[in-house]
Amino acid sequence: MQTNFSLAQLADPAMAASEKILRTCVHCGFCTATCPTYLLLGDELDSPRGRIYLIKDMLEGNKPASAEVVKHVDRCLSCLSCMTTCPSGVHYMHLVDHARTHIEKTHARRGDDRFLRALLAFVLPYPERFRLALLGARLGRPFRSLAARLPRVGNRLAAMLDLAPATLPIRDPTNRPGLFPPASGPRRGRVALLRGCAQSVLRPDFNAAAIRLLNRHGVEVVQPKGEGCCGALTHHMGKEATAHAQARRTIDAWIAEMDGPGLDAIVVTASGCGTTIKDYGFMFRDDPAYADKAARVSAIARDITEYVASLGLDASVVESDLVVAYHSACSMQHGQGIRTEPKNLLKRAGFTVKDVPEGHICCGSAGTYNILQPEIAERLRARKVANIERMRPDLIATGNIGCATQIGKGTNLPIVHTVELLDWATGGPMPAALEGVRPRDALMAAE
């Protein structure tokens, strides 16, 4: 793609990076075939190629973001399926992130939209605030139909109430900074495990399973003091300053551990967080104080399945003929390029694993997307759930809390984290979500 940025514009490192990405695009349109919003809406401007044209015109012309640009960029899930499809290697993620930052700086959003985004940024990255908000949502649930009728914000308020769980898990007493239980046998590694924000409130059992699994395989696990939100949620809302401040705090916590007792890896059980952490090197490339530290952190960040695959699992101690529908989160398969490790681990652990049809299409979670764009998110969830249930699995496994929450609201099938199944198969407790679940074959025989 030909560009016409001025030398003054290209003096800005962010603009120079985006100009390089724009020049990579050859207008081929392969991205339209795998874009969820184009698939649903059929509008060229709701495809990656269409958004690239809008972003190019906005940045090249040094224009404030128009209402049209905002509408179509806001509709982007950042699922990154286009990056997997693109034959030219267009790094759409960095381009759309830049566009969102530009929108945040130059566009005056409607008051209700601005308030909701500020509220999400204030609550979601902070576990204690999030827990209080979920308790409030439980009180507000009876008024869901009334909230849905409110002008402008009703559908979003209703979506927030729908996504809130009916009950909250008991607080995990081990979910605090420090060293977790000692590893069994000879020590094979030492890792930091990201606590996470929403996940630590909604599903603390995910990290609990990871700790048990790692300890059982000789890996010492620590949560460094001072670690907080990785910045992913605010980063993808264009709130660059907030996201970078959150990331810096967490980088400092990990660097202190790396330079102290040492770390072999930073292990992440939420793939949405993992994609952002692995991108820290790019995010802080022009920050003299953090460029090196961020790159060091990114270099050792690993999804839990990546790290466990490098260890080699102990032999399965559970005999199971459960059929698992493996849902690969977009941030896992497109953002991090992790496609085979989780499935191979589940198969080695004794489970029958099935790929979900249209597995490359997003479920509609995408961070805060299912709150900010509930109509599109609901259509994507319905499509995803229909594809999963068509396979008649016993359960669903995934590697991202957002996907687990989104899909779980559309099906009665139990949904667990991949690491919970691996923990169970190698000596840990059965995942709570599977209590009472009987294998499909047994059910069919009983009918």
N, C-alpha and C positions, 0 to 999 in steps of 0.2 A: 504494500500500500504506500503510495507516495504521500509524503508529509511536507508541510510548509511552516514549521516552527521557526521562530526567529532565534538568533544566537543568544539574545537576552533570556528568552524562555528556556533554552537548553542549558543555561547556566544553573538552573534549578535542578538538582539531582533527581527529584521525583518526576519532573517533566521529561528529563532526558531518558529516564528508564521507560516511561510510558511511550515516548516517541519511538524508541527502539522496538517495543512490543508491537506498536501499530505498523511499523514497516515490515514486520514479519508476516502479517496477515496478507493472504493472496486472494481473498474474496471467494474462496472455493465453495463455501456453504456446507461442507461436511458437518459442521457443528450443528446445523439446524436439525439434522436427523436424530440427534440424541439430547436435544435441549427440552426439558420438561415443559417449560412455559410455552415454547413454540408448538410443542406437541398438543397442548391443551387449547391454546388461544389462536394459533395459526396466523399470528401477526409477526411480520418480519422484524419489527422493532422489539419484539419480545423473544428474539433469538440472539445468540452471541454476536453474530455478524451485524445485526441491526443495532445492537447496543454499542458495538465498536464504532460504527459510523457516528452515532450520537455523541459518544465520548470524544472521539476525534474532533468533531466540529466544536464541541464545548471547550476542550483544552487548547486546541490550535488557535481558536478565535479569542482565547482568554476571556470567555464569557461566563457570567454567573449561570448557575444551573437553571434551566427553564423548567416549567411544570411538566412538560412532555418528557424531558430527560429524566427527571426525578421519578415519574410514574414508571417508566420502563426499567430503570436501574433498580428501583425498589422491588420490582417484580422478579428480579434475578435472585435465584436461590443460593448462588455461589456453590452449586453442587460440583462444578468443575468437570462435568461429563464432557463438555466441549474440549477440554484440554486433553483428555484421553483420546478423543476422536481426531483432533486436529493433526493433519499430516505435516504442518509447517512449524509446529512447536510454539504456537502463540501462547504466551503466558498470561492468559486471561485473568487469572486470580489477582496478579499484581495490578493489572490495568483497572479492573472494577473496584479494587480497594482504593486506588488513587481517586477514581471518580467519586466514590462515596465520601472520601475526605473533602474533595472539592465541593460536593453538594452541601455537606455539613457547614462549610465555611461561607458559602455564597448564596444559599437558598433559604428564604424565610418560610419555614413550614407552617402549616395551619396550627393554631394553638393547641388543639386536642392531640394532633400528631406529635408535636414537639413535647407535650407533657408526657404522653405515653412512652416515648423513647427515653426521655429523661428518667422516668420511673423505672423502666426496665434496667437501665444502666446503673441506677442507684441501688436496686434490690438484688438482681440475679447474681452478680459476682460476689456477693457477701452471704455466706451460708446462714448466719443468724438472722439477718434481715429477710432472707428468702423463707426461712422457716416461719417467721412471724407472718409474712405475707400469705403463706399457704394456710395458716390457721385462720386468717381473715377470709380467705377464699371459701373455706368450709362454711363460715357463717353466711357468706353471700350466695352460696349455691342455691338456696331456695328461691332466690330472686333472679335466677338466671333468665327466665323468660321476660321479665320486666327489663333487665339490663339490655337484652337483645333488641328491644324496641327503641332504645335511646338513639337520637339522631347522630350520625357520623361515627360515634365510637361504640355503638351497641354491639356490632358483630365482633369487635375486638375484645370487649369486656366479656362477652359470652364465651369466646374462645379461651380466654384466660381461666374462666371458671370451669370450663369443660376439661382443661388440661390438668387442673389441680387434682391431686389424689384424694380419695374419700377419707383415707387415714394416712398418717405419717409414720414411717418406721421409727422404732425406738432409737435414740441416739446411740451411736457406736462409741463405747468408752475408750476404745483404742485410737479413735480418730482425733489425735492431737499430736503436736510436734514432739519428736523424740525418736528413739529407737524402738522398733516393734519387737515381738518375741524373737529370741535367737534362732539362727538357722540350725537345721538338723545336720549332723555329720560334718565332714570337712567343708570349710567355707569355699564356695565356688564363685562368689561375687558379692558386691555391695552396691545397692541401688537406692536411689530416691524415688518414692512413689508419689506422684502428684495427687493431692487430696481431691482437688476439683471443687467446684462451687455447687451447682445444682445437684450433681450426682451425689455429693456427700450428704445431702439432705434427703433426696428422693430414694436413692438406692445405695446406702452405705455397704450393703452386702457385696457389691461389686468389688470394692477395694479390699474388703475383708477376705474374699475368696482369693484375690491376687496375693495377699500377704501370706496366707496359708500355703498356697501353691509354691511360691518362691521359697519360703522357709523350708518346706519339705524337700526342696531340691538344692539346699545348701546355700541359699542366697539371703544375705542380711539386708533388711529393708529399713529405711529411715525416712521420716518426714522432716525436712530441715525447718528449723525455727525461722519464722519470718516469711515463709512461703505463703502466697496468696493466689488470687486469680491470675491466670496466664494472660488475660487481656483479649481473648478471642472474641467474646461477645461484643464488647465495646468497639473493638477493631473493625468488625464487620458492620457496625452501624455508622462508621465514619468518624467516630470520636477518637481521633488519633492521639491527642494529648493524654486522655484518660487511659487508653489502652497501653500506651508506652509507659506511663507511670506504673501501672499494674505489672506490666512485664518486667520493668527494671527491678521492682521489689523482689519478684520471684527469681530473677536471674541472680541477684545478689545473694539470695538464700542458697541457691544451688552452687554458686561459685565458692561460697564459704565452705561448703561441704566438700567440693571437689578439691579445694586447696588445703583442706584439713585432713580428715580421715580418708578422703578419696571416694570417688564413685566410678563404677564401671558403666553405669547407664542411668538415665532418668527415664523411668518407666511410666507410661500413661495408659489409663484404662478407658479414657474418653477420646475417641479418634478425632473429634472436632478440635479438642485442645491440642492433640498431637500434631495436627497439620499446622497450626499456628506456631507452636514451639519449634518445630523443625524449620520454620521460616524466619525465626528471630535473626539469623545472620543477615538476611535481606532487609528486614525491618530496621535494623540498627546499623546498617552498613556505613552511614554517614555520621554516626554519633561517635566522636573520638573517645568518649569515656566508656562506651558500651560495645563498640563494634567487635572487639576481640572476645569479650566475655560472652556476648550473644552468640557468636560463631562457635565458641567452645561448647555452649549449652546445646545448640542445635545439633552439633556433631555427635553427641552421645544420647540424644532423645530417641526413645524406642517405644513403639506400641507394645503392649504386654505380650501379644502373640509373636511379634518379632523376637523379643527377648527370650521367651520360653522356647521358641523353635531352635534357638542357638544352644539351649541347655540339653535338650533331649529329655523327653518325658519318661518317668518311671512307668513300668508296665501297668496297664489298667487293672484296677482291683474291682471294678464294677462291671457286671455282665448286663448289657443293655441292648435292646433292639429298638430303642427309641429312634424315630425318624425326625431329623432336625432340618428345618428350613433355615438355611443360613442367609441372613440379610446383610449384605456388605454395605456399610454406611458409605455415603458419597465421599466423606472426608477420608475414609480408609482406602477405597479402591481408586478414586480419582485424585484426591489430595495427596495421599502418601504412596500410592502405587502398590499397596499391599492387597493382593488378591488371592493368593494360594495358601499362605501360611495358616490362617485361621481354619480353613476347611481341612487342610492336611492334618493339623493337630487334632481336630475333632474326629477325623476318621481313624487316626492312630489310637485315639482314646476309646474306640469301640462303637462310635455312633454312626448311623447311616445318615449321610449328609446330602441334601438336595439343594441345587441352585434355584433361586427364585426367578421365574420368567420375567423378562424386562428388568433384570437385576440392576442395570445401569441407570434406571430412572429413579429419581429421588422420591422419598416417602412423604416429603413436604415439611419435615421438621426444620432443618437448616437454621439452627440457633434460635433466633426470635421470630423466624419467618411465619411459623404457624400461629403466632399472635398478631403480627403486623399485616399478614396477607392470608387471613383465615379461609377465604373462599377457595383460593387456589390450593392451599394446603389440604383442605378437606377433600378436594377432588383427587389430589395425588395420593392421599392416604387410602381412599376408597379403591383406587386402581391397584395400589400396592397390596392391600389386604386381600383383594379378589385374586390376585396372582398367587399369593401365599396359600390361601385356603384351597385353591384349585388342586394343590399338590397333596392335600390331606396329611399334613405332617402332624406329629405329636406335640411339637413345640417349635418356637422360633428362637434362634440365637443371633446376637448382633454384638457389635463392639463399641456402641455409642449410646449414651444415656438419652440424647434427644430422639433418636430413632426408636428406642425402647418405649419411651413415653408416647410418642406420636402413634406408632403402630398399635401399641397396647390399648389405645382408646378406641380402636376400630375392630377388635377381634377378641374372642374369648380364649383363644389359644394362649397358653403360658409363654411368656417371653423372658429370656434370661441373657446374661452376658456370657460370651464364649468362655471367659475365664472361670465362671461358675461351674460349667460342665467339666472343664479340665481339672479343676480342683476336686470335684466329686469323683471323677474317674480315677484319680490317683490317691484316694484315701480321705478326702474331705467330706463334709456333710452334703447330703442331697440339697440342691437349691430349694428354698422355701416355695418358690413359684411352682415347683413340680409335685408338691404334696398332693396325692390323690390321682396323679396322672397315670394312666395305664397305656402301654404301647398300643399303637393302632391295630396291629395284628390280633392282639388279645381282644380288643374291642370288637373287631369284625367277627371273630370266632364266637363271641358271646351273643351276637345279634341273631 
